[in-house]
């Protein structure tokens, strides 16, 4: 058994090999784990979930969640204060080693599910499935990454128990790992295949989009927005594929910390790619809980509010019924009627012009508009509009 274990043993890089760069490499690795996976991505997920103006498909939210979970698993030694110094407890190291074996396969499958979802919604003949996806398909798109995590964790845990001497922190420096070459090759090849398939879907999608644009130029703003989003997902897929190839290449050259640090930076890349979209930035800008309340501008009083402060002229029924023989008295009676009705109608917020004779309402080339007061008050008005239209 020891001879077999030695023949399949695999290591990445040790602290002695890193030398004076060990502390800086560990700081960079932990920075990506804490800043991206513990702070930035949770904020982005909260924006996707709770903002009414930002809507994203569940596969993208799930991808962010897988990287948050990956950051938590990667930081277990930091939580317990055993990221440096003496070796961590055997149980903790075995648990992290098993979980770490499934983190990159999990995020690779999540990337594939996002790419597949976009490809499915954009492929001619399949776009109608976008709103008709069955619950089983949705559950598969969301649950597949965690299924990959569970499978690889179970395999790594079994191997870790079978070969306890191959589980340590020294041979990976940043985290505990099951240092068996067969397991490392298996999970790296699996992750690379997932990323290659996702990349292939985007290549096929790009070819379809180019043919479509040749036949029908892209003009609608919504179509341009969707295309920009697909480009971002395509860039993420390329970034993930690069990380997978870097991990695969480390099988031949294990004396560098670059694969681990580059893989840890994918979470930050996810945040930068999807947090810089215009609707996300607008949502963050509109939600500023500590901003000073806007200064209240003086309220512009409407004509109706201004007239409500002024008492209406008194009204006497004799103004309607008793005509006078004197021209002076008759003019005074009509002026009183005009003042009363003008105040009443203007009090309702209607711009009016009082006419002296009924026939003045039918001047050629002008339209009239009659209005009566409300809210218990009655009145009549004739508004002239020289453009020939009545606006109520």
Secondary structure, DSSP 8 states (H G I E B T S, - for coil): -HHHHHHTB-----HHHHGGGHHHHHHHHHHIIIIIIIIIHHHHHHHHHH-SS----HHHHHHHHHHHHHHHHHTHHHHTT-SSSS---HHHHHHHHHHHHHHHHHHHHHHHHHHHHHHHHHSTTTGGGGTT--HHHHHHHHHHHHHHHHHHHHHHHHHHHHTGGGEESTTTSSS-EE-BHHHHHHHHHHHHHHHHHHHHHHHHHHHHHHHHHHHS----HHHHHHHHHHHHHHHHHHHHHHHHHHHHHTTT--S-SHHHHHHHTHHHHHHHHHHTSHHHHHHHHH--TTS-----------HHHHHHTS------THHHH---SSHHHHHHHHHHHHHHHHHHHHHTT---B--SSGGGGG-TT-EEEEE---TT----EEEEETTS----
